[in-house]
Amino acid sequence: MNKMKKKIYINISFDDLHPEDWWWNIWDDVMTALLDLKNEFKDIKYTFFTTPNFCYWYNEPVLLKIIKRRLHLLWLRKNFLAFKKHEKWEDFFNILKYKEWCDFIKKYIYDDLFEIWIHWYNHYQKYEVPSAEFLDISHKENLNKIEKSMLLFRESGIKFTDAFRAPGRWNNQFLNDDVISLWFKYISLDPKLTRLIYDTRYDVFYIPQNYSIDNSEYDSVFKHLECNNFLFIKWHLYYKLSNWIRNDTVDNLRRLLRKLYNEFNIEFIFLGKIDILYNNQLKNVYKI
């Protein structure tokens, strides 16, 4: 008699979705490869942390950019070290200008393949490392950026989950409370978090990262699943980052899923389903 396979729940998420080429433009090869995974894994789902008004920053000489980044990370910030915005591209990647892109995203949301989260508003801060949009800004600025993001999604007709992830590790002291005040139910602010946390005070879930698909070693995944029945897989789309998704990382994701299918009974989930699963299906959720 065959042993019954343990049921596990898997979420696959990617940061940095917006209409510029390679962030992901709807014709890019890597996303085509992700969509092709559905041929093998019929019920696969993807969560995308999405930038609705990406701000293109000026393409300075590489050496100058490196120097500025180093000085900013050392907290040596002066006006002349500001990261320049490309003025001609102001508001250039506002999703409202990309109807075909929006229609494509909406189609796959309707097909139950995509889920959209709010990532940030414009991916830019002048006097910080540019992607550090939420670093050292005020309560008022937090709310303004997030509310403008929500407005753009609503105007575009793209349905989004009441969930938020700030870029990288760049947060500020007000951000967690501000996101909660806007009735977001799912929050991902700590890239080092490895366990799923439910905050009973605010009815909020804090979302972890259990696995990054550049890692071709799966020991940590199976060790995690010894005690848990959920797995959060996370990666990036942007090709200028060292950890952007490539064809080889898509292949690595495919190999991992094949191994998991051999061992477990898999259900792919959107993060917006966690509150439903919490009461009966998810095990070892940390409660505060």
C-alpha positions, 0 to 999 in steps of 0.5 A, spaced: 500 500 500 502 506 498 504 511 503 499 517 503 503 524 501 503 529 505 499 535 503 504 542 502 502 549 500 507 553 495 507 560 493 512 563 488 513 570 488 517 575 484 519 582 485 519 588 480 514 587 475 512 593 471 512 595 463 519 596 462 523 591 458 526 586 462 522 588 468 517 584 465 515 586 459 510 581 456 514 579 450 520 577 454 523 570 454 524 569 461 516 570 463 515 566 457 518 560 460 515 561 466 508 561 463 510 555 459 511 551 466 504 551 466 504 545 461 507 541 466 504 544 472 497 545 470 495 549 477 501 553 478 500 560 480 505 566 480 505 572 485 508 579 482 510 585 487 508 590 482 511 597 481 505 602 478 509 608 476 516 606 475 521 612 475 527 611 470 533 614 473 539 617 469 544 613 466 550 615 469 557 613 468 558 606 472 564 608 476 560 614 478 554 610 480 558 605 484 562 611 488 555 614 489 552 608 492 558 606 496 557 613 499 550 613 500 551 606 504 556 609 508 551 615 510 555 620 506 549 624 503 550 630 500 546 634 494 551 633 489 551 625 490 543 625 489 541 620 484 538 623 478 532 622 475 531 622 467 527 628 466 524 626 459 522 619 462 518 622 468 512 618 469 514 614 463 512 607 465 506 609 469 501 603 467 496 607 465 500 608 459 500 601 457 493 598 456 496 592 452 500 590 458 494 591 463 490 587 459 495 582 459 496 582 466 488 582 467 487 576 463 492 572 467 489 574 473 482 572 470 485 565 469 487 564 476 495 564 474 497 571 476 496 575 483 498 582 484 501 585 490 503 593 491 511 593 491 512 601 491 510 607 487 516 609 483 522 605 485 526 612 486 529 616 492 533 622 490 538 622 496 538 614 497 540 608 493 534 609 488 531 603 490 530 605 497 524 608 496 521 608 503 528 609 507 528 615 512 521 618 509 515 620 513 509 617 515 505 622 511 510 620 505 509 613 506 501 614 506 502 618 500 506 613 496 502 607 497 495 611 496 497 613 489 499 606 488 493 603 490 489 609 485 493 607 479 491 600 480 484 601 481 484 606 475 488 601 470 482 595 472 488 591 475 485 587 481 490 587 487 491 583 493 491 587 500 498 586 501 505 590 501 512 589 500 517 594 500 523 594 496 529 590 499 531 591 506 529 599 505 524 600 510 522 606 515 520 606 523 513 608 520 512 603 515 509 597 518 504 601 522 502 605 516 501 599 512 496 596 517 492 603 517 491 602 510 487 595 512 493 591 508 492 584 511 499 581 508 505 584 509 512 583 507 518 587 510 523 583 512 527 579 507 530 575 513 524 572 515 523 565 514 517 563 518 509 565 517 507 569 522 500 571 524 499 577 528 492 577 532 492 584 534 491 586 527 489 580 523 495 581 519 500 575 516 507 577 515 510 573 509 517 569 509 522 567 504 523 560 505 527 559 498 530 563 492 530 559 486 538 561 484 539 555 489 540 549 486 541 545 493 534 543 495 536 540 502 534 547 506 527 546 502 526 539 505 528 540 512 523 546 512 518 541 510 519 536 515 516 541 520 511 546 515 506 544 510 508 551 506 513 553 502 514 561 500 519 561 494 521 568 492 526 571 486 527 578 482 525 579 475 530 585 474 535 583 469 540 589 472 540 585 479 545 580 481 539 575 483 535 576 477 531 570 474 534 567 468 533 561 463 537 557 468 533 559 474 527 557 471 530 550 469 532 550 477 525 552 479 522 546 474 527 541 477 525 543 484 517 542 483 519 536 480 522 533 486 517 536 490 511 533 486 515 526 487 515 527 495 508 531 496 501 532 494 502 540 492 497 545 492 499 552 489 496 558 492 496 565 492 498 569 498 491 572 498 488 565 500 493 564 507 487 567 511 482 562 509 488 556 509 490 559 516 484 556 520 485 549 518 490 547 513 497 551 515 501 548 520 506 551 525 504 558 523 507 562 529 502 567 532 503 573 536 
